[in-house]
Amino acid sequence: MYLVEIIYADGSTKKIRTKLSDEQKIIKFLKLTGDWSSSIIKINISETQGSVCSYQNIEE
C-alpha cells in the first residue's frame, strides 16, 4: 500500500491510501473519482508498512 499526500495551492493537504504507485495513474484515478482539482500543486507518494502476520514463529 502507498500513502499519497495531495498538496493544494492554499496549503491544505489530503491523504489517501492506494495500491497505485505511479503518479500519472493516481492523477487519472483522482479525475475519475471527481477529486482532481487544478489547485493541486504536488503529490507525494510514500510506501506504507502494512501489518504483516507471520505464522512461522507460533508454537503449538
Stockholm file with secondary structure:
# STOCKHOLM 1.0

chainA/1-60         MYLVEIIYADGSTKKIRTKLSDEQKIIKFLKLTGDWSSSIIKINISETQGSVCSYQNIEE
#=GR chainA/1-60 SS CEEEEEEETTSCEEEEEESCCCHHHHHHHHHHHTCCCTTEEEEEEEECCCCCCCCTTCCC
#=GC SS_cons        CEEEEEEETTSCEEEEEESCCCHHHHHHHHHHHTCCCTTEEEEEEEECCCCCCCCTTCCC
//
